[in-house]
Amino acid sequence: MPAPAQPDTHHVSPLVPDTVAVVAFDGISPFHLSVPCLVFGEDRTAEGVHRYRLVVCGVEPGPLRTSAGFGIDVGHGLKVLQRAQTIVVPSWRDDLAPVPPALRAALRAAHRRGARIVGLCLGAFVLADAGLLDGRAATTHWALAAEFARRYPQVQLRPEVLYVEDGLVLTSAGTAAGIDCCLHLLRQQHGAEAANRAARRMVVAPHRQGGQAQYIQQPVAPSVRGDRLAPLLQWLGEHLHETHTLEALAERAVMSPRTFTRRFRQSTGTTVGQWLQNQRIALAQRLLEGGDQSIEAVAVEAGFGSAVSLRQHFSASVGIAPSAYRRQFHRIA
């Protein structure tokens, strides 16, 4: 069992441009590798977002095979982890092969100096093997959650959620949740609008809270023509400032409350109340970033009714007060 990692530093300025290192390995899934590359590797300077310096590395530089049958050439070894501010392990081998000692040592060293370490999907196994998750909350793909819990009982496994942030260590569930986790980081560093733009270009949901259930029948809100809930969700997004009851929404959807509740969870993966709160938080973030309204006015427009309610829910969800969020991100919008 690896020795517990030393405590990390929990404060990193969200406005510091990041160097992001993505760790590839022999047999990697091209999709998993592409997730952090899409979110952090594209040039969005025209949209006012600082461009990340993204580097893909391996235990050693050179050719690697992918699970899809074609190869990739990795030009960097683990030395790049010495200067990266964010390190992403996008997955791991399906057979859960042992983690190379050099990779474990490099991740521990980066963790000690305060780098942000991210394990997407089975990448959580790599972080746990390096001892970075000892005593921390974490998640991984639901299909291997039992094996993870057996191997790493010292980790506070949360197999039901999409992603978990514990200090400067983040883990996510399966493939789509990896996108959510990376967008969460982009949102933290460059604001909700930057994350929304990236999500629109990728044609994915712009914001799914980490606590949302990962094993759902349809992971994003429906937008397919003909889905009975799609018009309702669009209408709700335009009327977040209003008070809504389950009965009234079910009537608008022409369903019984029981059927509406079941269909809503199947389509969005969460409850009506939680979905509304998530959307209101996201709207409040955009308003705080892009305008000079008072906190009270933001609270009313976002549907919280009062500044007290906004502060309570915003702080619980985002981790900082609305006024502090505005100071960090106002200039980005």
MIGU-893203 format. One line per field, with one value per residue (C-alpha): residue in three letters; residue number from 1; z negated, y, x negated. Coordinates in nm, 4 decimals. Example, Ala and Ser with C-alpha at 12.3 -4.5 7.8 and 13.67 -1.06 7.14 Angstrom:
2
residuo: [Ala, Ser]
num: [1, 2]
w: [-0.7800, -0.7140]
v: [-0.4500, -0.1060]
u: [-1.2300, -1.3670]
***
This chain:
333
residuo: [Met, Pro, Ala, Pro, Ala, Gln, Pro, Asp, Thr, His, His, Val, Ser, Pro, Leu, Val, Pro, Asp, Thr, Val, Ala, Val, Val, Ala, Phe, Asp, Gly, Ile, Ser, Pro, Phe, His, Leu, Ser, Val, Pro, Cys, Leu, Val, Phe, Gly, Glu, Asp, Arg, Thr, Ala, Glu, Gly, Val, His, Arg, Tyr, Arg, Leu, Val, Val, Cys, Gly, Val, Glu, Pro, Gly, Pro, Leu, Arg, Thr, Ser, Ala, Gly, Phe, Gly, Ile, Asp, Val, Gly, His, Gly, Leu, Lys, Val, Leu, Gln, Arg, Ala, Gln, Thr, Ile, Val, Val, Pro, Ser, Trp, Arg, Asp, Asp, Leu, Ala, Pro, Val, Pro, Pro, Ala, Leu, Arg, Ala, Ala, Leu, Arg, Ala, Ala, His, Arg, Arg, Gly, Ala, Arg, Ile, Val, Gly, Leu, Cys, Leu, Gly, Ala, Phe, Val, Leu, Ala, Asp, Ala, Gly, Leu, Leu, Asp, Gly, Arg, Ala, Ala, Thr, Thr, His, Trp, Ala, Leu, Ala, Ala, Glu, Phe, Ala, Arg, Arg, Tyr, Pro, Gln, Val, Gln, Leu, Arg, Pro, Glu, Val, Leu, Tyr, Val, Glu, Asp, Gly, Leu, Val, Leu, Thr, Ser, Ala, Gly, Thr, Ala, Ala, Gly, Ile, Asp, Cys, Cys, Leu, His, Leu, Leu, Arg, Gln, Gln, His, Gly, Ala, Glu, Ala, Ala, Asn, Arg, Ala, Ala, Arg, Arg, Met, Val, Val, Ala, Pro, His, Arg, Gln, Gly, Gly, Gln, Ala, Gln, Tyr, Ile, Gln, Gln, Pro, Val, Ala, Pro, Ser, Val, Arg, Gly, Asp, Arg, Leu, Ala, Pro, Leu, Leu, Gln, Trp, Leu, Gly, Glu, His, Leu, His, Glu, Thr, His, Thr, Leu, Glu, Ala, Leu, Ala, Glu, Arg, Ala, Val, Met, Ser, Pro, Arg, Thr, Phe, Thr, Arg, Arg, Phe, Arg, Gln, Ser, Thr, Gly, Thr, Thr, Val, Gly, Gln, Trp, Leu, Gln, Asn, Gln, Arg, Ile, Ala, Leu, Ala, Gln, Arg, Leu, Leu, Glu, Gly, Gly, Asp, Gln, Ser, Ile, Glu, Ala, Val, Ala, Val, Glu, Ala, Gly, Phe, Gly, Ser, Ala, Val, Ser, Leu, Arg, Gln, His, Phe, Ser, Ala, Ser, Val, Gly, Ile, Ala, Pro, Ser, Ala, Tyr, Arg, Arg, Gln, Phe, His, Arg, Ile, Ala]
num: [1, 2, 3, 4, 5, 6, 7, 8, 9, 10, 11, 12, 13, 14, 15, 16, 17, 18, 19, 20, 21, 22, 23, 24, 25, 26, 27, 28, 29, 30, 31, 32, 33, 34, 35, 36, 37, 38, 39, 40, 41, 42, 43, 44, 45, 46, 47, 48, 49, 50, 51, 52, 53, 54, 55, 56, 57, 58, 59, 60, 61, 62, 63, 64, 65, 66, 67, 68, 69, 70, 71, 72, 73, 74, 75, 76, 77, 78, 79, 80, 81, 82, 83, 84, 85, 86, 87, 88, 89, 90, 91, 92, 93, 94, 95, 96, 97, 98, 99, 100, 101, 102, 103, 104, 105, 106, 107, 108, 109, 110, 111, 112, 113, 114, 115, 116, 117, 118, 119, 120, 121, 122, 123, 124, 125, 126, 127, 128, 129, 130, 131, 132, 133, 134, 135, 136, 137, 138, 139, 140, 141, 142, 143, 144, 145, 146, 147, 148, 149, 150, 151, 152, 153, 154, 155, 156, 157, 158, 159, 160, 161, 162, 163, 164, 165, 166, 167, 168, 169, 170, 171, 172, 173, 174, 175, 176, 177, 178, 179, 180, 181, 182, 183, 184, 185, 186, 187, 188, 189, 190, 191, 192, 193, 194, 195, 196, 197, 198, 199, 200, 201, 202, 203, 204, 205, 206, 207, 208, 209, 210, 211, 212, 213, 214, 215, 216, 217, 218, 219, 220, 221, 222, 223, 224, 225, 226, 227, 228, 229, 230, 231, 232, 233, 234, 235, 236, 237, 238, 239, 240, 241, 242, 243, 244, 245, 246, 247, 248, 249, 250, 251, 252, 253, 254, 255, 256, 257, 258, 259, 260, 261, 262, 263, 264, 265, 266, 267, 268, 269, 270, 271, 272, 273, 274, 275, 276, 277, 278, 279, 280, 281, 282, 283, 284, 285, 286, 287, 288, 289, 290, 291, 292, 293, 294, 295, 296, 297, 298, 299, 300, 301, 302, 303, 304, 305, 306, 307, 308, 309, 310, 311, 312, 313, 314, 315, 316, 317, 318, 319, 320, 321, 322, 323, 324, 325, 326, 327, 328, 329, 330, 331, 332, 333]
w: [0.0000, 0.0980, -0.1769, -0.2292, -0.0253, -0.2031, -0.2436, 0.0553, 0.0775, 0.1231, 0.2746, 0.6401, 0.8077, 1.0553, 1.2947, 1.3334, 1.6867, 1.6617, 1.8210, 1.8529, 1.8867, 2.0045, 1.9294, 2.2118, 2.1857, 2.4056, 2.4928, 2.4112, 2.5436, 2.8033, 2.6673, 2.3129, 2.4381, 2.6478, 2.3587, 2.1811, 2.5166, 2.6447, 2.3302, 2.2577, 2.5915, 2.8227, 2.8918, 2.7533, 2.7352, 2.9817, 2.7130, 2.4496, 2.2776, 2.2136, 2.4053, 2.1971, 2.2770, 2.3233, 2.3374, 2.3861, 2.2231, 2.1471, 1.9027, 2.1825, 2.5108, 2.8236, 3.0037, 2.8127, 2.9232, 2.8693, 2.7929, 3.1345, 3.3242, 3.4395, 3.2853, 3.1541, 3.1076, 2.7723, 2.7769, 2.4033, 2.0998, 1.7363, 1.6953, 1.8115, 1.4936, 1.2991, 1.4315, 1.5098, 1.2937, 1.3846, 1.4538, 1.6039, 1.6052, 1.8537, 1.7776, 1.7164, 1.8628, 1.8441, 1.6805, 1.4033, 1.4610, 1.1982, 1.2252, 1.3288, 1.0300, 1.2284, 1.2846, 0.9182, 0.8092, 1.0590, 0.9465, 0.5797, 0.6473, 0.8399, 0.5617, 0.2989, 0.4846, 0.5139, 0.8672, 0.9403, 1.0110, 1.2041, 1.2515, 1.5070, 1.5100, 1.4312, 1.3841, 1.0256, 0.9787, 1.0721, 0.8211, 0.5507, 0.6265, 0.5815, 0.2416, 0.3469, 0.2483, -0.1017, -0.3359, -0.0494, 0.1262, 0.4808, 0.7528, 1.0549, 1.3193, 1.1540, 1.3155, 1.1249, 0.8084, 0.6048, 0.7130, 0.6299, 0.2827, 0.2263, 0.3306, 0.1605, -0.1581, -0.2842, -0.0118, -0.0756, 0.2409, 0.3759, 0.6658, 0.7307, 0.8447, 1.1642, 1.0224, 0.6876, 0.5991, 0.2747, 0.2355, 0.5460, 0.6335, 0.8660, 0.9874, 1.2237, 1.3293, 1.6858, 2.0231, 2.0284, 1.6655, 1.7663, 1.9902, 1.7005, 1.4720, 1.7236, 1.7908, 1.4136, 1.4019, 1.6972, 1.5224, 1.2040, 1.3814, 1.6523, 1.5537, 1.6567, 1.9973, 2.1028, 1.9998, 2.1776, 2.5012, 2.4848, 2.4160, 2.7093, 2.9442, 2.8148, 2.8238, 2.4638, 2.1567, 2.0231, 1.6528, 1.4597, 1.0886, 0.9577, 0.7140, 0.9909, 1.0336, 1.2901, 1.3877, 1.5725, 1.8867, 2.0656, 1.9386, 2.0832, 2.1091, 2.4147, 2.7229, 2.9747, 3.1655, 3.0434, 2.6845, 2.4693, 2.2028, 2.4356, 2.4802, 2.1072, 2.0206, 2.2683, 2.1188, 1.7652, 1.8657, 1.9719, 1.6545, 1.3762, 1.1920, 1.1365, 0.8671, 0.9976, 0.8406, 0.9407, 1.0094, 1.2402, 1.4353, 1.4732, 1.6045, 1.8558, 1.9703, 1.9930, 1.7499, 1.4069, 1.1312, 1.0799, 1.4494, 1.4851, 1.1914, 1.3351, 1.6900, 1.5660, 1.3741, 1.6708, 1.9025, 1.6812, 1.4171, 1.1291, 0.9570, 1.0690, 0.7645, 0.8043, 1.1775, 1.1141, 0.8483, 1.0755, 1.3576, 1.1217, 0.9881, 1.3445, 1.4323, 1.1202, 1.2233, 1.5653, 1.4161, 1.1639, 1.4354, 1.6930, 1.5165, 1.2361, 1.0824, 0.7066, 0.5346, 0.4506, 0.8180, 0.9257, 0.6642, 0.7952, 1.1647, 1.1001, 0.9065, 0.5501, 0.4320, 0.1867, 0.1442, -0.1701, 0.0210, 0.3077, 0.0730, -0.1051, 0.2085, 0.4101, 0.1370, 0.0829, 0.4546, 0.5785, 0.2592, 0.2339, 0.1740, 0.4753, 0.4057, 0.3996, 0.7216, 0.8877, 0.7838, 0.9321, 1.2639, 1.3436, 1.5761, 1.7861, 1.9273]
v: [0.0000, 0.3382, 0.5849, 0.8567, 1.1689, 1.4846, 1.7517, 1.9774, 2.3520, 2.4320, 2.7765, 2.8299, 3.1529, 3.0716, 3.3349, 3.1917, 3.0466, 2.6713, 2.4340, 2.1119, 1.7809, 1.4772, 1.1349, 0.8823, 0.5130, 0.2052, 0.0868, 0.4169, 0.4841, 0.7655, 0.9049, 0.9324, 1.0973, 1.3441, 1.4735, 1.6918, 1.7768, 1.9177, 2.1139, 2.2504, 2.2259, 2.4406, 2.8029, 3.0259, 3.3502, 3.5076, 3.4609, 3.6347, 3.3150, 3.2596, 2.9619, 2.6712, 2.5174, 2.1526, 1.8778, 1.5052, 1.2871, 0.9234, 0.7316, 0.7512, 0.9446, 0.7426, 0.5475, 0.4126, 0.1863, 0.2828, 0.0577, 0.1474, -0.0223, 0.2797, 0.4320, 0.7743, 0.9293, 1.0948, 1.3448, 1.4017, 1.1909, 1.2434, 1.5323, 1.7704, 1.6883, 1.8826, 2.2144, 2.1423, 2.3174, 2.0669, 1.6978, 1.4777, 1.0983, 1.0468, 0.6777, 0.3580, 0.0112, -0.2014, -0.4824, -0.2384, -0.3222, -0.1973, 0.1685, 0.2168, 0.3317, 0.6311, 0.7578, 0.7102, 0.9035, 1.1851, 1.2275, 1.2352, 1.4961, 1.7135, 1.6768, 1.7861, 2.1080, 2.1951, 2.0885, 2.0026, 1.6284, 1.4894, 1.1225, 1.0718, 0.7436, 0.4624, 0.7259, 0.7349, 0.3968, 0.5576, 0.8399, 0.5952, 0.3700, 0.6713, 0.7389, 1.0734, 0.9773, 0.8463, 0.9965, 1.1848, 1.1564, 1.0199, 0.8489, 0.6273, 0.4390, 0.2657, -0.0715, -0.0952, 0.0853, -0.2372, -0.3307, 0.0195, -0.0021, -0.3422, -0.2204, 0.1168, 0.1043, 0.4165, 0.6241, 0.7682, 0.6304, 0.8038, 0.5762, 0.7449, 1.0875, 1.2346, 1.3918, 1.4822, 1.7682, 1.7282, 2.0007, 1.9966, 1.6367, 1.5599, 1.2333, 1.1583, 0.8722, 0.7368, 0.8976, 1.1714, 1.2586, 1.3231, 1.6023, 1.7406, 1.7349, 1.9160, 2.1768, 2.2222, 2.3101, 2.5472, 2.7117, 2.7573, 2.9225, 3.1246, 3.1512, 3.0034, 3.1724, 3.0272, 2.6800, 2.7337, 2.8330, 2.5238, 2.3063, 2.4544, 2.3803, 2.0229, 1.9984, 1.8787, 1.9973, 2.3082, 2.2348, 1.9177, 1.9380, 1.6859, 1.5426, 1.4416, 1.0677, 0.9096, 0.6003, 0.7457, 0.6463, 0.9750, 1.1780, 1.5179, 1.7159, 1.6101, 1.8288, 1.5735, 1.6947, 1.5220, 1.4657, 1.5843, 1.7345, 1.9311, 2.2283, 2.2359, 2.2453, 2.5275, 2.7176, 2.6616, 2.7972, 3.1176, 3.1435, 3.0629, 3.3783, 3.2410, 3.0022, 2.6562, 2.3717, 2.0079, 1.9979, 2.3022, 2.1702, 1.8276, 1.9935, 2.1969, 1.8726, 1.7059, 1.4311, 1.3182, 1.4367, 1.0794, 1.0197, 1.3639, 1.3012, 0.9669, 1.1003, 1.4050, 1.1955, 0.9589, 1.2517, 1.4696, 1.2328, 1.4440, 1.5768, 1.8765, 2.0774, 1.9991, 2.0713, 2.4101, 2.4944, 2.3935, 2.6114, 2.9045, 2.8766, 2.8734, 3.1806, 3.3614, 3.2893, 3.4445, 3.7499, 3.7998, 3.7694, 3.9973, 4.2773, 4.5284, 4.4367, 4.4275, 4.0906, 4.1382, 4.1978, 3.8914, 3.6861, 3.7918, 3.7440, 3.4013, 3.2844, 3.2794, 3.5579, 3.7201, 3.7883, 3.5732, 3.2714, 3.3298, 3.3512, 3.0328, 2.8190, 2.9763, 2.9251, 2.5659, 2.4865, 2.6934, 2.7110, 3.0894, 3.3795, 3.5563, 3.8774, 3.6876, 3.5106, 3.8443, 3.9818, 3.6783, 3.6512, 3.9843, 4.0970, 3.7791, 3.8282]
u: [0.0000, -0.1517, -0.2338, 0.0273, -0.0400, -0.1421, 0.1265, 0.1717, 0.2203, 0.5885, 0.5586, 0.4768, 0.5841, 0.8628, 0.7281, 0.3775, 0.3385, 0.2863, 0.0440, 0.2439, 0.0599, 0.2603, 0.1127, 0.1490, 0.0671, 0.0485, 0.3994, 0.5714, 0.9208, 0.9080, 1.2331, 1.1025, 0.7851, 0.9834, 1.1979, 0.9378, 0.7805, 1.1115, 1.1895, 0.8413, 0.6616, 0.8736, 0.7869, 1.0640, 0.8663, 1.1108, 1.3768, 1.1660, 1.0493, 0.6799, 0.5468, 0.4216, 0.0856, 0.1811, -0.0818, -0.0173, -0.2801, -0.3529, -0.5674, -0.8226, -0.7985, -0.7308, -0.4574, -0.1560, 0.1262, 0.4895, 0.7837, 0.9275, 0.6448, 0.4447, 0.1369, 0.0399, -0.3014, -0.3664, -0.6491, -0.6899, -0.7742, -0.6776, -0.9209, -0.6473, -0.4514, -0.7131, -0.5792, -0.2135, 0.0425, 0.3135, 0.2496, 0.5215, 0.5155, 0.8002, 0.8610, 0.6679, 0.6406, 0.9540, 0.7572, 0.6542, 0.2873, 0.0387, -0.0561, -0.4200, -0.6294, -0.7602, -0.4050, -0.3121, -0.6215, -0.5591, -0.1970, -0.2982, -0.5654, -0.3203, -0.0646, -0.3169, -0.3962, -0.0263, 0.0657, 0.4267, 0.4582, 0.7568, 0.8497, 1.1261, 1.3194, 1.0708, 0.8021, 0.9292, 0.7583, 0.4251, 0.4712, 0.5745, 0.2772, 0.0488, 0.2048, 0.3533, 0.7083, 0.6387, 0.8969, 1.0599, 1.3944, 1.3759, 1.5768, 1.5146, 1.7118, 2.0083, 1.9241, 1.5934, 1.6961, 1.7095, 1.3565, 1.2352, 1.3885, 1.2270, 0.8822, 0.8893, 1.0995, 0.9227, 1.0941, 1.4411, 1.5987, 1.9096, 2.0084, 2.3417, 2.2152, 2.0699, 1.7550, 1.6012, 1.3678, 1.1747, 0.9149, 0.6965, 0.7824, 1.0743, 1.2223, 1.5080, 1.7309, 1.7509, 1.6984, 1.9641, 1.8905, 1.5291, 1.6555, 1.8601, 1.5562, 1.3343, 1.6029, 1.6298, 1.2594, 1.2955, 1.5894, 1.3876, 1.0981, 1.2695, 1.6353, 1.9682, 1.9825, 1.6471, 1.7656, 2.0973, 1.9213, 1.7034, 2.0068, 2.1983, 1.9079, 1.8979, 2.2814, 2.3064, 2.4937, 2.3131, 2.3524, 2.4228, 2.3538, 2.1027, 2.3568, 2.5938, 2.6465, 2.4145, 2.6146, 2.9107, 3.0938, 3.0265, 2.7286, 2.8197, 3.1395, 3.3377, 3.3222, 3.4501, 3.7513, 4.0653, 3.9583, 4.2475, 4.0231, 3.7952, 4.0331, 4.0997, 3.7293, 3.6766, 3.9697, 3.8414, 3.5023, 3.6744, 3.8859, 3.6401, 3.7428, 4.0924, 4.2162, 4.3027, 4.4960, 4.4722, 4.8444, 4.8345, 4.5369, 4.6978, 5.0133, 4.8094, 4.6423, 4.9871, 4.8891, 4.9888, 4.7493, 4.6292, 4.5578, 4.4002, 4.1653, 4.0555, 4.0077, 3.8198, 3.5668, 3.5248, 3.4536, 3.2341, 3.0966, 3.2180, 3.5300, 3.7312, 3.6262, 3.2561, 3.2652, 3.4240, 3.1671, 2.8785, 3.0139, 3.0685, 2.7150, 2.5808, 2.7906, 2.6708, 2.3109, 2.3673, 2.5372, 2.2584, 1.9942, 2.1482, 2.3331, 2.3393, 2.6734, 2.6989, 2.6888, 3.0559, 3.1435, 2.9440, 3.1268, 3.4663, 3.3818, 3.2273, 3.5323, 3.3974, 3.6259, 3.3845, 3.0156, 3.0152, 3.1464, 2.9027, 2.6042, 2.7068, 2.7579, 2.4758, 2.2172, 2.3283, 2.3055, 2.0095, 1.8079, 1.7779, 2.0165, 2.1772, 1.9826, 1.6521, 1.7436, 1.8141, 1.4768, 1.3008, 1.4832, 1.6499, 1.3728, 1.3903, 1.7425]
***
